[in-house]
């Protein structure tokens, strides 16, 4: 499973971090970082992060 974040839409609100802290995090500068390839066991958390993103910047792609 691949996580894609549209950096043009992302405003670093951080809702994804709350929903899926194993996938998303802020770096020391407050910029969103994430794991682009994650295990299927994290699908529910990834989908939740995508759903709660105010900018709808997160998509999930099956590989």
C-alpha positions as CSV (number, residue, x, y, z in Angstrom):
1,X,0.0,0.0,0.0
2,X,1.3,3.4,-0.9
3,X,0.4,6.7,0.8
4,X,0.5,9.8,-1.3
5,X,0.3,13.4,0.0
6,X,-0.4,16.2,-2.4
7,X,2.1,18.8,-1.1
8,X,0.2,21.5,-3.0
9,X,-2.9,20.9,-0.9
10,X,-1.3,19.9,2.4
11,X,-1.4,22.8,5.0
12,X,0.3,20.8,7.8
13,X,-2.8,20.8,10.0
14,X,-1.7,17.5,11.6
15,X,-5.0,15.7,11.8
16,X,-3.3,12.8,10.0
17,X,-0.7,12.5,12.8
18,X,-3.5,12.1,15.4
19,X,-5.2,9.5,13.2
20,X,-2.1,7.6,12.2
21,X,1.0,8.4,14.2
22,X,2.8,5.3,12.9
23,X,2.6,6.8,9.4
24,X,2.6,10.6,9.8
25,X,4.8,12.9,11.9
26,X,6.1,16.5,11.9
27,X,9.8,17.1,11.5
28,X,11.7,19.6,13.6
29,X,10.6,22.4,11.3
30,X,6.9,21.5,11.6
31,X,6.7,20.1,8.1
32,X,4.7,16.9,7.6
33,X,6.7,13.8,7.0
34,X,5.3,10.3,6.3
35,X,6.1,6.7,5.4
36,X,5.1,6.4,1.7
37,X,5.0,2.6,1.7
38,X,3.3,0.9,4.7
39,X,2.1,-2.5,5.6
40,X,-1.5,-3.5,5.0
41,X,-2.0,-3.8,8.8
42,X,-2.0,0.1,8.8
43,X,-4.7,0.4,6.2
44,X,-7.5,1.4,8.7
45,X,-5.3,4.1,10.2
46,X,-4.2,5.4,6.8
47,X,-7.9,5.5,5.6
48,X,-8.8,7.4,8.8
49,X,-6.0,9.9,8.2
50,X,-7.2,10.4,4.6
51,X,-10.8,10.9,5.8
52,X,-9.9,13.5,8.5
53,X,-7.6,15.6,6.3
54,X,-9.3,19.0,6.0
55,X,-7.6,19.6,2.6
56,X,-8.2,16.0,1.3
57,X,-4.5,15.9,0.4
58,X,-4.0,12.2,1.3
59,X,-4.7,9.3,-1.1
60,X,-4.0,5.6,-0.7
61,X,-2.9,3.5,-3.7
62,X,-2.9,-0.3,-3.7
63,X,0.3,-1.6,-5.1
